[in-house]
Amino acid sequence: MSDAPDGADAAGPVRGHWASRAGLAALRAVSRLPLRPLRALGGVLGTLAWWLARPRRHVTLVNLRLCFPTMPERERRRLGHAHFRWFMRSILERFVVWSGPEARVRAMVRIENEALVREHLGRPLIILAPHFVGLDACGMRLAMISGFVTMYQPQKNPVLEAAMRAGRERFGGAVVLSRRQGVRAAVRLVRGGLPFYYLPDMDLGARDAVFVPFFGVPAATVTATSRLVQLTGATVLPFVSRMTPDGYVGTFFPPWPVVPGESDEAAARRLNAFIEDRVRECPEQYLWSHKRFKTRPPGEPGPYGD
């Protein structure tokens, strides 16, 4: 429901859709630039966002203070600013992988340890991809090796939603499911041999989650990884994306060992410890602007001042 007068509610979305289409067209046009000027533009936009997007800057700094309490404040602000610059670069370059020539995407994104994933194709497989800013580009390049199923958070803007789905489904028979569709549809596909490109490190609330440390702070961590393994018998391959000076690198890590009788909490601890190690290797490219600690244990106030 809207408090707008009659007529304004109908006209608003029309104007918004035209603006969205124009914005997407502009981003597609900009994405045709060579990588070096595209990166430079992304850096400038990242600096503007750092100063203008105050709510996201606040979330980023709260996360960094929680995760790196001994880091000097000046260094945390430098790290947060660098994150915004890398994030905006990844947004611009997302339109290269969503709509650019396939040859350019292949040249821009390299996959390390590709033999690990090829070895498991055709059998149940979970590709565990933490939220680094390059995960979209590396995921698209991975779709050229094998189709996969992945899930996404539905967008309020239908124009952006359609563009995102079309871009992510353009290569290799990738299947993009909304979180509203639930995990059951993904489980059926994984059992049939389609890899699951799974992003395990968002705060989705207390349901189906356990509180385990992330950089020493209790974080609501979904237990879906261990449950998916139980339901499908899948192998778990960690996959970490990284932006480099000349493009992207997606790196596969050895399969996670199966631990008989491992509890959901122990599996979640192992997951968070792995992500922490990767974050320390490239801290400016982790998604610090997400409210990772929004859900708190009973009685504990949220850290973001919501």
SULQUIFEN-V593501 format. One record per backbone hydrogen bond with DSSP energy under -0.5 kcal/mol. CO is the residue of the C=O (numbers start at 0). NH is the residue of the N-H. E is the energy in kcal/mol with one decimal. If there is no record, write none. Layout:
co = (CO/CO)
nh = (NH/NH)
e = (E/E)
//
This chain:
co = (4/4/6/7/8/9/10/11/12/13/14/15/16/17/18/19/20/21/22/23/24/25/26/28/29/33/34/35/36/37/38/39/40/41/42/43/44/45/46/47/48/51/52/53/54/55/56/57/58/59/60/61/62/63/67/71/72/73/74/75/76/77/78/79/80/81/82/83/84/85/86/87/88/89/90/91/92/92/93/94/95/100/101/102/103/104/107/109/109/111/112/112/113/113/114/115/116/116/117/119/123/124/124/125/125/126/126/127/127/129/130/131/133/134/135/136/137/138/139/140/141/141/146/147/148/149/151/151/155/156/157/158/159/160/161/162/163/164/166/170/173/174/174/176/177/178/182/183/184/185/186/187/188/189/192/192/194/194/195/195/196/197/197/201/205/207/209/209/211/213/216/218/218/219/220/222/223/224/225/226/227/228/234/234/235/235/236/237/239/241/243/246/247/248/248/249/250/253/257/258/262/263/264/265/266/267/268/269/270/271/272/273/274/275/276/277/278/281/282/284/285/286/289/290/292/296/298/301)
nh = (7/8/10/11/12/13/14/15/16/17/18/19/20/21/22/23/24/25/26/27/28/29/30/31/32/37/38/39/40/41/42/43/44/45/46/47/48/49/50/51/52/53/56/57/58/59/60/61/62/63/64/65/66/67/70/75/76/77/78/79/80/81/82/83/84/85/86/87/88/89/90/91/92/93/94/94/95/96/97/98/99/104/105/106/107/108/247/111/249/251/115/116/116/117/118/119/119/120/120/122/234/126/195/127/236/128/197/129/238/131/286/134/137/138/139/140/141/142/143/143/144/145/194/174/196/176/153/178/157/160/161/162/163/164/165/166/167/168/169/173/175/149/176/151/180/181/186/187/188/189/190/191/193/192/121/194/148/196/126/197/150/128/199/203/208/222/211/220/218/216/213/211/220/221/209/226/227/228/229/230/231/232/125/236/237/255/127/252/250/248/246/243/109/241/250/111/239/237/259/261/266/267/268/269/270/271/272/273/274/275/276/277/278/279/280/281/281/284/285/132/287/289/291/293/302/299/300/304)
e = (-1.4/-0.9/-2.1/-2.5/-0.9/-1.0/-2.3/-2.8/-2.6/-2.2/-2.4/-2.3/-2.6/-2.5/-2.6/-2.6/-2.3/-2.3/-2.3/-2.4/-2.1/-2.6/-2.1/-1.3/-2.2/-1.9/-3.0/-2.1/-2.5/-2.3/-2.3/-1.9/-2.6/-2.2/-2.0/-2.2/-2.7/-2.2/-1.5/-2.4/-2.7/-1.8/-2.2/-2.7/-2.2/-2.4/-2.5/-2.4/-2.5/-2.3/-2.3/-2.2/-2.6/-2.4/-1.5/-2.2/-2.5/-2.1/-2.5/-2.7/-2.5/-2.3/-2.3/-2.1/-1.9/-2.4/-2.8/-2.4/-1.8/-2.2/-1.7/-2.1/-2.5/-1.1/-0.6/-1.2/-0.9/-1.5/-1.8/-1.3/-2.4/-1.7/-2.5/-1.9/-1.9/-1.8/-2.3/-0.5/-2.8/-1.8/-1.5/-0.6/-0.7/-2.1/-1.9/-0.5/-1.0/-0.6/-0.8/-1.6/-1.9/-0.5/-2.3/-0.8/-3.0/-0.8/-2.6/-0.6/-3.0/-2.1/-2.1/-2.0/-2.4/-1.9/-2.3/-2.0/-2.1/-1.7/-0.6/-0.9/-1.5/-2.1/-0.6/-3.2/-2.6/-3.1/-0.6/-2.0/-0.7/-2.4/-2.3/-2.1/-2.6/-2.4/-2.5/-2.3/-2.4/-1.5/-1.0/-1.5/-0.5/-2.5/-0.6/-1.9/-1.6/-1.3/-2.5/-2.1/-1.6/-2.7/-2.6/-1.2/-2.3/-1.9/-0.9/-0.6/-3.0/-0.6/-3.1/-1.2/-0.5/-3.0/-0.7/-1.0/-1.5/-2.2/-0.8/-3.0/-2.5/-1.3/-2.1/-1.9/-0.7/-0.5/-2.2/-1.8/-3.1/-2.0/-2.0/-2.2/-2.3/-2.7/-3.1/-0.6/-0.6/-2.4/-2.0/-2.4/-2.8/-2.7/-1.3/-2.8/-2.2/-1.8/-0.5/-3.3/-2.4/-0.5/-0.7/-2.1/-2.3/-2.4/-2.3/-2.1/-2.2/-2.6/-2.4/-2.0/-2.2/-2.6/-1.9/-1.8/-2.8/-2.3/-0.9/-1.0/-0.9/-1.6/-1.3/-2.5/-2.2/-1.2/-2.4/-1.4/-0.5/-2.3/-0.5/-0.5)
//
